[in-house]
Each structure stands twice: as structure tokens, then as C-alpha cells.
Amino acid sequence: MTIELDGLLRQVPAEYHAAGALAGRMLTARAFCAESPYGECPVPVTMPLHRPTTRTDPRLIVVDDLAEPWVMGFHVQYQQLRYRITGFYHPRPSASGELR
């Protein structure tokens, strides 16, 4: 799935869910950073994708490999906190210089 955020265009793997709680939706790989009123999420998060409606803002629509339209969802939950996706995740070096 090709996704553009803040002028950056990236290929992000996404998986369609035919059954279960996410039935009829797609979920991307953990490729995004997110923030809440309490700070930044400590891990990269997935982006939920769902089918567009007639009222969907076209700027939120991405297209999969089969030319099917999907709407980007920007709200995610991690450890019972709600976060908003703010962009692509970029690993940051730790104090020891390792990427985390």
C-alpha cells in the first residue's frame, strides 16, 4: 500500500482481515509514530484502513495493489491510551548510539 503523509510517500505492507474484530478492514505494518495528550507512543503503530463512503474526504483515500480504495484512519490505541498518528516512524538513536 502506498501512503503519503506530510509530503513523504512510502510503501507500507498491509493485511486484509476477512474475519474477526477487524473483518472487512486492512491493517498496515507498524510504520507510524503517534502522540497523545500525555506524550509520544513508545513504539511504532499500525494504521487502520477502512472502506470510503460518499462523504469521505478524497485526501484521506489510498489505493491498494488491486486498485481498491481505502481510507486512512489516524486514531489508534496502545496499552489503553488513545493516540493520533502524526507521521511515519523514524528510529531514533539511544544514548548508546543504537537505533531504537
N, CA, C and O atoms as a GROMACS GRO file, in nm:
protein
  400
    1MET      N    1   0.085  -0.115   0.000
    1MET     CA    2   0.000   0.000   0.000
    1MET      C    3   0.091   0.123   0.000
    1MET      O    4   0.182   0.133   0.082
    2THR      N    5   0.065   0.215  -0.090
    2THR     CA    6   0.143   0.339  -0.095
    2THR      C    7   0.068   0.445  -0.016
    2THR      O    8  -0.049   0.473  -0.042
    3ILE      N    9   0.137   0.505   0.081
    3ILE     CA   10   0.075   0.605   0.168
    3ILE      C   11   0.161   0.730   0.167
    3ILE      O   12   0.284   0.724   0.174
    4GLU      N   13   0.094   0.846   0.159
    4GLU     CA   14   0.163   0.974   0.164
    4GLU      C   15   0.120   1.048   0.290
    4GLU      O   16   0.001   1.067   0.315
    5LEU      N   17   0.218   1.091   0.368
    5LEU     CA   18   0.195   1.174   0.486
    5LEU      C   19   0.296   1.287   0.487
    5LEU      O   20   0.416   1.264   0.473
    6ASP      N   21   0.248   1.407   0.503
    6ASP     CA   22   0.335   1.526   0.509
    6ASP      C   23   0.434   1.532   0.393
    6ASP      O   24   0.550   1.570   0.411
    7GLY      N   25   0.388   1.495   0.274
    7GLY     CA   26   0.473   1.501   0.155
    7GLY      C   27   0.568   1.384   0.138
    7GLY      O   28   0.640   1.379   0.038
    8LEU      N   29   0.570   1.289   0.232
    8LEU     CA   30   0.654   1.169   0.219
    8LEU      C   31   0.569   1.054   0.166
    8LEU      O   32   0.461   1.028   0.218
    9LEU      N   33   0.619   0.987   0.064
    9LEU     CA   34   0.548   0.876   0.003
    9LEU      C   35   0.624   0.748   0.034
    9LEU      O   36   0.743   0.737   0.004
   10ARG      N   37   0.554   0.649   0.094
   10ARG     CA   38   0.620   0.523   0.130
   10ARG      C   39   0.530   0.405   0.097
   10ARG      O   40   0.408   0.414   0.098
   11GLN      N   41   0.596   0.292   0.067
   11GLN     CA   42   0.527   0.164   0.052
   11GLN      C   43   0.519   0.101   0.190
   11GLN      O   44   0.622   0.082   0.255
   12VAL      N   45   0.399   0.068   0.234
   12VAL     CA   46   0.379   0.008   0.366
   12VAL      C   47   0.298  -0.120   0.348
   12VAL      O   48   0.189  -0.116   0.290
   13PRO      N   49   0.348  -0.234   0.396
   13PRO     CA   50   0.269  -0.358   0.387
   13PRO      C   51   0.138  -0.344   0.465
   13PRO      O   52   0.134  -0.282   0.571
   14ALA      N   53   0.032  -0.402   0.409
   14ALA     CA   54  -0.098  -0.401   0.476
   14ALA      C   55  -0.164  -0.536   0.457
   14ALA      O   56  -0.144  -0.602   0.355
   15GLU      N   57  -0.244  -0.577   0.556
   15GLU     CA   58  -0.309  -0.708   0.551
   15GLU      C   59  -0.460  -0.691   0.566
   15GLU      O   60  -0.507  -0.621   0.655
   16TYR      N   61  -0.535  -0.757   0.476
   16TYR     CA   62  -0.681  -0.755   0.480
   16TYR      C   63  -0.730  -0.858   0.581
   16TYR      O   64  -0.677  -0.969   0.587
   17HIS      N   65  -0.830  -0.823   0.660
   17HIS     CA   66  -0.888  -0.915   0.758
   17HIS      C   67  -1.028  -0.955   0.713
   17HIS      O   68  -1.119  -0.872   0.708
   18ALA      N   69  -1.044  -1.083   0.681
   18ALA     CA   70  -1.173  -1.133   0.633
   18ALA      C   71  -1.266  -1.173   0.748
   18ALA      O   72  -1.387  -1.181   0.729
   19ALA      N   73  -1.212  -1.198   0.866
   19ALA     CA   74  -1.294  -1.242   0.980
   19ALA      C   75  -1.242  -1.178   1.108
   19ALA      O   76  -1.133  -1.120   1.110
   20GLY      N   77  -1.320  -1.188   1.213
   20GLY     CA   78  -1.278  -1.137   1.343
   20GLY      C   79  -1.319  -0.993   1.365
   20GLY      O   80  -1.401  -0.938   1.292
   21ALA      N   81  -1.261  -0.932   1.468
   21ALA     CA   82  -1.296  -0.796   1.506
   21ALA      C   83  -1.265  -0.693   1.398
   21ALA      O   84  -1.329  -0.589   1.390
   22LEU      N   85  -1.166  -0.722   1.314
   22LEU     CA   86  -1.127  -0.629   1.207
   22LEU      C   87  -1.182  -0.670   1.070
   22LEU      O   88  -1.131  -0.624   0.968
   23ALA      N   89  -1.284  -0.754   1.067
   23ALA     CA   90  -1.339  -0.804   0.940
   23ALA      C   91  -1.375  -0.690   0.846
   23ALA      O   92  -1.441  -0.594   0.885
   24GLY      N   93  -1.330  -0.703   0.721
   24GLY     CA   94  -1.358  -0.602   0.620
   24GLY      C   95  -1.265  -0.483   0.621
   24GLY      O   96  -1.284  -0.388   0.546
   25ARG      N   97  -1.164  -0.487   0.706
   25ARG     CA   98  -1.069  -0.376   0.716
   25ARG      C   99  -0.928  -0.424   0.684
   25ARG      O  100  -0.901  -0.544   0.678
   26MET      N  101  -0.840  -0.328   0.664
   26MET     CA  102  -0.698  -0.359   0.646
   26MET      C  103  -0.623  -0.294   0.761
   26MET      O  104  -0.667  -0.196   0.820
   27LEU      N  105  -0.508  -0.353   0.792
   27LEU     CA  106  -0.421  -0.300   0.896
   27LEU      C  107  -0.279  -0.300   0.839
   27LEU      O  108  -0.233  -0.401   0.787
   28THR      N  109  -0.212  -0.186   0.848
   28THR     CA  110  -0.076  -0.176   0.795
   28THR      C  111   0.024  -0.236   0.892
   28THR      O  112  -0.010  -0.274   1.004
   29ALA      N  113   0.147  -0.245   0.847
   29ALA     CA  114   0.258  -0.281   0.935
   29ALA      C  115   0.280  -0.166   1.033
   29ALA      O  116   0.227  -0.056   1.013
   30ARG      N  117   0.358  -0.190   1.138
   30ARG     CA  118   0.388  -0.086   1.238
   30ARG      C  119   0.491   0.010   1.179
   30ARG      O  120   0.612  -0.007   1.195
   31ALA      N  121   0.442   0.112   1.109
   31ALA     CA  122   0.530   0.204   1.038
   31ALA      C  123   0.506   0.350   1.073
   31ALA      O  124   0.559   0.439   1.006
   32PHE      N  125   0.426   0.378   1.178
   32PHE     CA  126   0.385   0.514   1.207
   32PHE      C  127   0.414   0.553   1.351
   32PHE      O  128   0.412   0.469   1.441
   33CYS      N  129   0.440   0.682   1.372
   33CYS     CA  130   0.454   0.734   1.508
   33CYS      C  131   0.322   0.801   1.544
   33CYS      O  132   0.247   0.845   1.457
   34ALA      N  133   0.294   0.808   1.674
   34ALA     CA  134   0.168   0.864   1.720
   34ALA      C  135   0.188   0.936   1.852
   34ALA      O  136   0.282   0.908   1.926
   35GLU      N  137   0.097   1.030   1.881
   35GLU     CA  138   0.104   1.107   2.005
   35GLU      C  139  -0.032   1.112   2.072
   35GLU      O  140  -0.136   1.099   2.007
   36SER      N  141  -0.029   1.131   2.202
   36SER     CA  142  -0.150   1.152   2.280
   36SER      C  143  -0.128   1.280   2.361
   36SER      O  144  -0.020   1.338   2.355
   37PRO      N  145  -0.228   1.324   2.435
   37PRO     CA  146  -0.206   1.441   2.522
   37PRO      C  147  -0.097   1.416   2.626
   37PRO      O  148  -0.045   1.511   2.686
   38TYR      N  149  -0.063   1.288   2.650
   38TYR     CA  150   0.037   1.252   2.751
   38TYR      C  151   0.176   1.230   2.694
   38TYR      O  152   0.269   1.202   2.770
   39GLY      N  153   0.192   1.241   2.562
   39GLY     CA  154   0.323   1.224   2.502
   39GLY      C  155   0.322   1.130   2.383
   39GLY      O  156   0.217   1.085   2.337
   40GLU      N  157   0.441   1.102   2.336
   40GLU     CA  158   0.457   1.018   2.218
   40GLU      C  159   0.443   0.870   2.253
   40GLU      O  160   0.487   0.826   2.360
   41CYS      N  161   0.383   0.794   2.163
   41CYS     CA  162   0.372   0.649   2.181
   41CYS      C  163   0.513   0.590   2.177
   41CYS      O  164   0.592   0.627   2.090
   42PRO      N  165   0.546   0.498   2.268
   42PRO     CA  166   0.683   0.446   2.276
   42PRO      C  167   0.721   0.347   2.166
   42PRO      O  168   0.838   0.311   2.154
   43VAL      N  169   0.626   0.303   2.086
   43VAL     CA  170   0.652   0.205   1.981
   43VAL      C  171   0.586   0.250   1.851
   43VAL      O  172   0.490   0.328   1.856
   44PRO      N  173   0.635   0.204   1.736
   44PRO     CA  174   0.564   0.233   1.611
   44PRO      C  175   0.427   0.165   1.612
   44PRO      O  176   0.411   0.057   1.670
   45VAL      N  177   0.329   0.227   1.548
   45VAL     CA  178   0.192   0.174   1.548
   45VAL      C  179   0.146   0.141   1.406
   45VAL      O  180   0.204   0.187   1.307
   46THR      N  181   0.040   0.060   1.399
   46THR     CA  182  -0.023   0.028   1.272
   46THR      C  183  -0.123   0.137   1.237
   46THR      O  184  -0.164   0.216   1.323
   47MET      N  185  -0.163   0.141   1.110
   47MET     CA  186  -0.269   0.233   1.068
   47MET      C  187  -0.388   0.150   1.023
   47MET      O  188  -0.373   0.064   0.936
   48PRO      N  189  -0.506   0.174   1.080
   48PRO     CA  190  -0.625   0.104   1.033
   48PRO      C  191  -0.676   0.168   0.904
   48PRO      O  192  -0.673   0.290   0.888
   49LEU      N  193  -0.723   0.085   0.813
   49LEU     CA  194  -0.778   0.132   0.686
   49LEU      C  195  -0.919   0.074   0.671
   49LEU      O  196  -0.941  -0.043   0.701
   50HIS      N  197  -1.012   0.156   0.624
   50HIS     CA  198  -1.149   0.107   0.604
   50HIS      C  199  -1.202   0.160   0.471
   50HIS      O  200  -1.139   0.245   0.408
   51ARG      N  201  -1.316   0.109   0.430
   51ARG     CA  202  -1.375   0.147   0.301
   51ARG      C  203  -1.429   0.290   0.306
   51ARG      O  204  -1.485   0.332   0.408
   52PRO      N  205  -1.414   0.365   0.198
   52PRO     CA  206  -1.466   0.501   0.194
   52PRO      C  207  -1.618   0.504   0.176
   52PRO      O  208  -1.678   0.409   0.125
   53THR      N  209  -1.678   0.612   0.219
   53THR     CA  210  -1.819   0.638   0.194
   53THR      C  211  -1.828   0.754   0.096
   53THR      O  212  -1.725   0.808   0.055
   54THR      N  213  -1.948   0.793   0.058
   54THR     CA  214  -1.963   0.903  -0.038
   54THR      C  215  -1.918   1.036   0.021
   54THR      O  216  -1.888   1.129  -0.053
   55ARG      N  217  -1.913   1.046   0.153
   55ARG     CA  218  -1.874   1.172   0.219
   55ARG      C  219  -1.727   1.175   0.258
   55ARG      O  220  -1.684   1.272   0.322
   56THR      N  221  -1.650   1.075   0.223
   56THR     CA  222  -1.509   1.068   0.262
   56THR      C  223  -1.428   1.175   0.189
   56THR      O  224  -1.442   1.194   0.068
   57ASP      N  225  -1.344   1.244   0.264
   57ASP     CA  226  -1.253   1.343   0.205
   57ASP      C  227  -1.154   1.268   0.115
   57ASP      O  228  -1.083   1.180   0.163
   58PRO      N  229  -1.147   1.301  -0.014
   58PRO     CA  230  -1.060   1.228  -0.106
   58PRO      C  231  -0.911   1.234  -0.069
   58PRO      O  232  -0.834   1.150  -0.115
   59ARG      N  233  -0.870   1.329   0.012
   59ARG     CA  234  -0.730   1.338   0.054
   59ARG      C  235  -0.692   1.226   0.150
   59ARG      O  236  -0.574   1.201   0.172
   60LEU      N  237  -0.792   1.159   0.207
   60LEU     CA  238  -0.766   1.050   0.302
   60LEU      C  239  -0.767   0.912   0.237
   60LEU      O  240  -0.744   0.812   0.304
   61ILE      N  241  -0.794   0.908   0.107
   61ILE     CA  242  -0.807   0.780   0.037
   61ILE      C  243  -0.673   0.736  -0.021
   61ILE      O  244  -0.603   0.814  -0.085
   62VAL      N  245  -0.639   0.610   0.003
   62VAL     CA  246  -0.523   0.545  -0.059
   62VAL      C  247  -0.576   0.426  -0.138
   62VAL      O  248  -0.689   0.380  -0.116
   63VAL      N  249  -0.495   0.375  -0.229
   63VAL     CA  250  -0.539   0.266  -0.317
   63VAL      C  251  -0.444   0.148  -0.302
   63VAL      O  252  -0.322   0.165  -0.299
   64ASP      N  253  -0.501   0.028  -0.291
   64ASP     CA  254  -0.418  -0.092  -0.275
   64ASP      C  255  -0.372  -0.146  -0.410
   64ASP      O  256  -0.397  -0.084  -0.514
   65ASP      N  257  -0.304  -0.260  -0.409
   65ASP     CA  258  -0.249  -0.319  -0.531
   65ASP      C  259  -0.356  -0.362  -0.631
   65ASP      O  260  -0.327  -0.380  -0.749
   66LEU      N  261  -0.479  -0.380  -0.584
   66LEU     CA  262  -0.590  -0.421  -0.671
   66LEU      C  263  -0.674  -0.301  -0.713
   66LEU      O  264  -0.784  -0.318  -0.766
   67ALA      N  265  -0.624  -0.181  -0.690
   67ALA     CA  266  -0.691  -0.055  -0.723
   67ALA      C  267  -0.818  -0.033  -0.641
   67ALA      O  268  -0.909   0.038  -0.685
   68GLU      N  269  -0.826  -0.095  -0.523
   68GLU     CA  270  -0.939  -0.077  -0.432
   68GLU      C  271  -0.910   0.042  -0.340
   68GLU      O  272  -0.801   0.052  -0.284
   69PRO      N  273  -1.006   0.133  -0.323
   69PRO     CA  274  -0.984   0.248  -0.236
   69PRO      C  275  -1.001   0.213  -0.088
   69PRO      O  276  -1.087   0.133  -0.051
   70TRP      N  277  -0.917   0.274  -0.004
   70TRP     CA  278  -0.922   0.258   0.142
   70TRP      C  279  -0.902   0.394   0.206
   70TRP      O  280  -0.831   0.480   0.151
   71VAL      N  281  -0.962   0.415   0.321
   71VAL     CA  282  -0.949   0.541   0.394
   71VAL      C  283  -0.851   0.522   0.509
   71VAL      O  284  -0.861   0.425   0.585
   72MET      N  285  -0.756   0.614   0.521
   72MET     CA  286  -0.660   0.610   0.631
   72MET      C  287  -0.728   0.649   0.762
   72MET      O  288  -0.803   0.746   0.768
   73GLY      N  289  -0.702   0.570   0.866
   73GLY     CA  290  -0.752   0.602   1.000
   73GLY      C  291  -0.636   0.652   1.084
   73GLY      O  292  -0.528   0.592   1.084
   74PHE      N  293  -0.655   0.760   1.155
   74PHE     CA  294  -0.544   0.822   1.228
   74PHE      C  295  -0.550   0.801   1.379
   74PHE      O  296  -0.462   0.849   1.451
   75HIS      N  297  -0.652   0.732   1.428
   75HIS     CA  298  -0.662   0.708   1.572
   75HIS      C  299  -0.634   0.561   1.602
   75HIS      O  300  -0.693   0.472   1.542
   76VAL      N  301  -0.542   0.538   1.695
   76VAL     CA  302  -0.503   0.403   1.735
   76VAL      C  303  -0.499   0.396   1.887
   76VAL      O  304  -0.500   0.499   1.956
   77GLN      N  305  -0.495   0.274   1.938
   77GLN     CA  306  -0.488   0.255   2.083
   77GLN      C  307  -0.368   0.166   2.114
   77GLN      O  308  -0.342   0.067   2.046
   78TYR      N  309  -0.296   0.203   2.219
   78TYR     CA  310  -0.182   0.124   2.265
   78TYR      C  311  -0.184   0.128   2.417
   78TYR      O  312  -0.183   0.236   2.477
   79GLN      N  313  -0.188   0.011   2.480
   79GLN     CA  314  -0.192  -0.002   2.626
   79GLN      C  315  -0.297   0.090   2.689
   79GLN      O  316  -0.267   0.166   2.781
   80GLN      N  317  -0.417   0.083   2.638
   80GLN     CA  318  -0.534   0.155   2.687
   80GLN      C  319  -0.528   0.306   2.672
   80GLN      O  320  -0.614   0.375   2.727
   81LEU      N  321  -0.431   0.359   2.599
   81LEU     CA  322  -0.427   0.503   2.569
   81LEU      C  323  -0.458   0.523   2.421
   81LEU      O  324  -0.416   0.445   2.336
   82ARG      N  325  -0.532   0.627   2.392
   82ARG     CA  326  -0.566   0.660   2.254
   82ARG      C  327  -0.461   0.756   2.199
   82ARG      O  328  -0.426   0.855   2.263
   83TYR      N  329  -0.412   0.724   2.080
   83TYR     CA  330  -0.309   0.805   2.015
   83TYR      C  331  -0.358   0.850   1.877
   83TYR      O  332  -0.447   0.788   1.819
   84ARG      N  333  -0.299   0.956   1.826
   84ARG     CA  334  -0.325   1.004   1.690
   84ARG      C  335  -0.196   0.992   1.611
   84ARG      O  336  -0.091   1.039   1.654
   85ILE      N  337  -0.205   0.927   1.495
   85ILE     CA  338  -0.088   0.912   1.408
   85ILE      C  339  -0.045   1.050   1.359
   85ILE      O  340  -0.127   1.130   1.315
   86THR      N  341   0.086   1.075   1.368
   86THR     CA  342   0.140   1.206   1.330
   86THR      C  343   0.235   1.200   1.212
   86THR      O  344   0.271   1.303   1.156
   87GLY      N  345   0.276   1.080   1.172
   87GLY     CA  346   0.368   1.068   1.059
   87GLY      C  347   0.430   0.930   1.055
   87GLY      O  348   0.389   0.839   1.127
   88PHE      N  349   0.529   0.915   0.968
   88PHE     CA  350   0.600   0.788   0.959
   88PHE      C  351   0.697   0.776   1.075
   88PHE      O  352   0.753   0.876   1.122
   89TYR      N  353   0.716   0.654   1.122
   89TYR     CA  354   0.808   0.629   1.233
   89TYR      C  355   0.952   0.637   1.184
   89TYR      O  356   0.986   0.581   1.079
   90HIS      N  357   1.036   0.706   1.259
   90HIS     CA  358   1.179   0.716   1.230
   90HIS      C  359   1.254   0.668   1.354
   90HIS      O  360   1.244   0.732   1.459
   91PRO      N  361   1.329   0.560   1.345
   91PRO     CA  362   1.405   0.514   1.463
   91PRO      C  363   1.501   0.623   1.510
   91PRO      O  364   1.566   0.689   1.429
   92ARG      N  365   1.509   0.639   1.641
   92ARG     CA  366   1.599   0.739   1.698
   92ARG      C  367   1.713   0.669   1.770
   92ARG      O  368   1.693   0.564   1.830
   93PRO      N  369   1.832   0.727   1.764
   93PRO     CA  370   1.942   0.665   1.838
   93PRO      C  371   1.924   0.682   1.989
   93PRO      O  372   1.878   0.786   2.036
   94SER      N  373   1.960   0.577   2.062
   94SER     CA  374   1.956   0.583   2.209
   94SER      C  375   2.084   0.651   2.257
   94SER      O  376   2.168   0.692   2.177
   95ALA      N  377   2.098   0.661   2.387
   95ALA     CA  378   2.219   0.723   2.444
   95ALA      C  379   2.345   0.648   2.404
   95ALA      O  380   2.452   0.708   2.394
   96SER      N  381   2.333   0.516   2.380
   96SER     CA  382   2.450   0.437   2.342
   96SER      C  383   2.477   0.443   2.191
   96SER      O  384   2.574   0.385   2.142
   97GLY      N  385   2.390   0.514   2.118
   97GLY     CA  386   2.409   0.526   1.973
   97GLY      C  387   2.335   0.423   1.892
   97GLY      O  388   2.337   0.429   1.769
   98GLU      N  389   2.268   0.327   1.958
   98GLU     CA  390   2.192   0.226   1.886
   98GLU      C  391   2.057   0.282   1.845
   98GLU      O  392   1.999   0.366   1.915
   99LEU      N  393   2.007   0.237   1.730
   99LEU     CA  394   1.874   0.278   1.686
   99LEU      C  395   1.769   0.203   1.765
   99LEU      O  396   1.782   0.082   1.787
  100ARG      N  397   1.666   0.274   1.807
  100ARG     CA  398   1.556   0.207   1.878
  100ARG      C  399   1.425   0.249   1.820
  100ARG      O  400   1.320   0.204   1.866
   0.00000   0.00000   0.00000
